Amino acid sequence: MAVNVQYQGTGRRKNAIARVRLIPGSGKVIINGRPIEEYFGPGMEILRHRAQEPLVAVKAEGQYDVVARVEGGGVSGQADAIRMGVARALVDADENLRPVLRRRGYLTRDPRMKERRKYGLKKARKAPQFSKR
């Protein structure tokens, strides 16, 4: 009787939210139903690398298939959200990996968000041009 084992983690960054599942397998990475090479297309190798950093840090690349549902934000925020979700799922799989991932900062949520726009200003801090007359 085969037991379907999978580990889950949720990652967030800016307005992006990633729900990540790690399934023991061959190392395929699927994001929103598409392979990572297709999701983060040409010229976005750094984002592909960033999304898989926790697996490389614990030398687990090729041991797990990564299935991620990600929504909101832009591609950079989504890549960081996936990175955090993968790290949390790895800790779910093996609690002994926590110190390694914590030291590299993969388990810490980046709190920086876009600042809200204030009335009387064009953007959060950009004021209209001053006119003396």
JOPE-V254039 format. One record per residue. N is the residue number from 1. SS is DSSP state (hx for helix, st for strand, lp for the rest). NEAR is the number of other C-alpha atoms within 8 Angstrom. Layout:
N_SS_NEAR ; N_SS_NEAR
This chain:
1_lp_2 ; 2_lp_3 ; 3_lp_4 ; 4_lp_4 ; 5_lp_6 ; 6_st_8 ; 7_st_11 ; 8_st_12 ; 9_st_14 ; 10_st_15 ; 11_st_17 ; 12_st_16 ; 13_st_13 ; 14_lp_11 ; 15_lp_10 ; 16_st_14 ; 17_st_14 ; 18_st_15 ; 19_st_13 ; 20_st_16 ; 21_st_13 ; 22_st_14 ; 23_st_11 ; 24_st_9 ; 25_lp_9 ; 26_lp_8 ; 27_lp_10 ; 28_lp_10 ; 29_st_10 ; 30_st_12 ; 31_st_12 ; 32_lp_8 ; 33_lp_5 ; 34_st_8 ; 35_st_10 ; 36_hx_11 ; 37_hx_8 ; 38_hx_7 ; 39_hx_8 ; 40_lp_11 ; 41_lp_9 ; 42_lp_6 ; 43_lp_4 ; 44_lp_8 ; 45_hx_9 ; 46_hx_6 ; 47_hx_11 ; 48_hx_12 ; 49_hx_8 ; 50_hx_10 ; 51_hx_13 ; 52_lp_10 ; 53_hx_9 ; 54_hx_12 ; 55_hx_11 ; 56_hx_9 ; 57_hx_9 ; 58_lp_9 ; 59_lp_6 ; 60_lp_9 ; 61_lp_8 ; 62_lp_9 ; 63_lp_9 ; 64_st_13 ; 65_st_14 ; 66_st_13 ; 67_st_12 ; 68_st_13 ; 69_st_9 ; 70_st_12 ; 71_st_8 ; 72_lp_8 ; 73_lp_10 ; 74_lp_8 ; 75_hx_8 ; 76_hx_7 ; 77_hx_13 ; 78_hx_17 ; 79_hx_12 ; 80_hx_13 ; 81_hx_16 ; 82_hx_17 ; 83_hx_15 ; 84_hx_16 ; 85_hx_16 ; 86_hx_19 ; 87_hx_14 ; 88_hx_13 ; 89_hx_15 ; 90_hx_12 ; 91_hx_11 ; 92_hx_10 ; 93_hx_7 ; 94_lp_8 ; 95_hx_8 ; 96_hx_6 ; 97_hx_10 ; 98_hx_9 ; 99_hx_7 ; 100_hx_9 ; 101_hx_14 ; 102_hx_10 ; 103_hx_7 ; 104_lp_6 ; 105_lp_7 ; 106_lp_12 ; 107_lp_9 ; 108_lp_7 ; 109_lp_9 ; 110_lp_6 ; 111_lp_6 ; 112_lp_5 ; 113_lp_6 ; 114_lp_5 ; 115_lp_5 ; 116_lp_5 ; 117_lp_9 ; 118_lp_9 ; 119_lp_5 ; 120_lp_5 ; 121_st_11 ; 122_lp_11 ; 123_lp_8 ; 124_lp_9 ; 125_lp_8 ; 126_lp_7 ; 127_st_8 ; 128_lp_6 ; 129_lp_4 ; 130_lp_4 ; 131_lp_4 ; 132_lp_3 ; 133_lp_2
